[in-house]
């Protein structure tokens, strides 16, 4: 993908004020390219941060979005949603700790989207099956964009990485094979992989972004 029409519908100054690293809108748009997410699908934007991805999911994809984050303020997020013209009926700010489970009914979501946060809480092999999947419908899907290494090197971290990162910080980053093995430990989940973000690979940094999609079964349709 090179044009990013949905991401580019946002004012650049707004985007810059809302991001702390790679553009999450572009990561999200590329991750969802060709995704089966019918209009009105109920989606959790897990670890939504500044919630700019939540706005895109609601405004550009027509989804019913729950913006779930531990550190952002729901009232501030609601004001941002109003500023962006997204109806309150289509986007819902929720303060919750993803690592401890979510305050929703079982099977509540048709899909979960997570941009640059799953690597913080999803490295526990029991997490997916016990803390996240209970809230996803049987035909639901998980769309995870995870920062990672091209090849795992934790057994012998090179000095060039350790000049900018501590071993503890690098523990949040693994390669796609590591994540496939982690996700595959959960029954009923089939990991997928769409490859890295080409523009990200051109940057000088220790890791490349490796979007991954894990699905249980096909996503059911909802009327718009």
N, C-alpha and C positions, 0 to 999 in steps of 0.2 A: 504494500500500500504506500502511495506517495502523496496523494492529494489531501487526505484527512478532511473531508468536507464538514463533518460534524464538529470536530475539534476546532476547525478554523472559523466556525460560526461564533466563537467567543472572542471578545475584545482582547487583544494581546496584552494590554496593560493590566487587565483583570487577571488573566492567566498568570502573569508574572507575579502578581501580588498574592496569589493563592498557592504557589508551588514552592517546594524546597529542593527539588532535584529534577530528574527527567520529567517531561511533560506527561502527567497522568492521563490527560484527555487522549493523547495520541496512543499511549499504551493501551488504554481501554478500547479505543476505536479499532485498533488493529487486532486486539484479542477477540473482539466480537464480530469481526468481519466474517460474514456468512453464518453467524450464529442463529439458531432457531429460537428466537425470543419474540413471540407474537405480541402485538400491542395489548397492553393491559396486564401482562405477566407480572406477578408479584416478585420483586427482586430485592435481595439484601445487598447493599453496598457495604461490605464488611471492612472495617478500618477505614472509614470514609474521609477522615482527616478534615480538610477544609471544605469538603462536600462539593467541590466543583465537578467531580465525576458523577455525583448523585444528580446534580442538575442536568448534566448531559444525558444520563440514562432516562430521566423523566421527560425532558424537553425534546430531545432529538430521537429517542427510541420509543417514546410513548409508553414507558413502563411505570408500574406502581412501585415506587422506590422507598425502601426503609434505609436511611443513612445511619449506620450504626458505628459509633466511635466512643472510645473511653475518654479521650482528652479534650474534645471540642465541646462547646456549650450548645445545648439544643436550642435555647432562645436566640443565640446569635446565628445559629444555622437557619432557624425559621425566618429571621429577618433577611438573611441572604437569599433564601428561596423566594421570599416576597419581592425582593429587589429584582430578582431575575425573572419575575413574572410566572413562576411555576405554581399552579393551584395547590392549596394545602391538601386537597383530596388525592394528589398524585405523588406527594413526597413527604416523608415523615422522619423528623430527626429523633434519634434514640441514643441515649447515653448507656452504654453497656460494655462490659469487659469480655471480649471475644474468647479470651483464654479460660473463662469460667463458665461458659455457656451463655445462651441467649434467652431473653424474656419473651419468648413466643410459644405458641402452641405447636405441637408436633405436626410436621408436614406443612408448615405455614407458607414456605417459599417455593416458587417454581424454579428459582435459580439463585445462586450466590455469585456475586462479582467481587473480587478482591484485588486491588491494585497496590502493590508494594507494601503489603502488611502481613500477608499470610506467613512469611518466613519468620516472623517474630513469635508467633504462637502455634504454628502448625508443625513444628519439628518433633513434637511428642507423638510417637506412633499410635497412641490411644486417642489423640485429640479429634481427628476427623470423625471416627466412628461414634465417639461418646459425646462430643461437645458441639458438633456442627451438623452432621447428617440427620440427627433426630428432627431438625427443624426444616429439612428439605423434603419435598414431596418425592414419592417413589420414582416418578418420571422426571425429576428435576436434574439440573446440571450445575456444575461448579466451574466458574471461569476464573482462573488464578494467574495473575501476572506477578512473577517472583524474580527479584534481582538475584543473579547467581554468577557462578564461575563458568567459563567455557569447559574447563576440566578441574575436577576437585583436586586440591593440593594440600589439604589440611595435615597430611602426614609429614610434609616437609614444606612449610610456608616459605616462599622466597623473600629475600631481604627487601626487594623493591615494593612488596606489599606492606611489610612491617614498618616501613618508614612513614606510612600514613594511617595504618590500621593496627589495632591490637588483635591478638589471636581471638579474644572474646568477641570483638566486632565482626571478625571474619567468620565466626561460627554461624552467623546468620545467613551465610552465603554458601551454596553448594551447587553442583552441576545438575543438569536435567536428569541424568541417570540416578543420582541420589534421590531426587524428588520422586521420580517414578517408583523407585523401590519403597520409599516411605508411604506414598499414597496407595500402592498396590497391597499393602498389609491390611487395608480395610476391606472387608468383604462387600461385594456388590458395587465396587467402584472400578471403573476402567480408565486409567490415565491416558491422556492424549498429549500431543505436542505440536505446536505450530511454528516452532523455530524462533530465532532471535529477531530483535528489531534492528534492521540494517543500519539505520542512522545512529543507533546507540553503539553499534560495534565499531563505528569510526572514531568514537571518542577515546581519549586516553584515560582509562580508568581501570581498576582491577577486575571488574566483572562486566558481563554483558547481560542484558535483560532477556530472559528466556520465558516468554508467555507460555503457559501450559493450561490446557482445558481438561478437566476430569469429569466424565459424565457417568451417570448411573444408567439411565435409559433415555428414550426420546422424550423431549419436553412436550407436554400437552398444550393444546391451544385454548385461548380464552377470547371471548368477543371483545372488540375494541369499545 
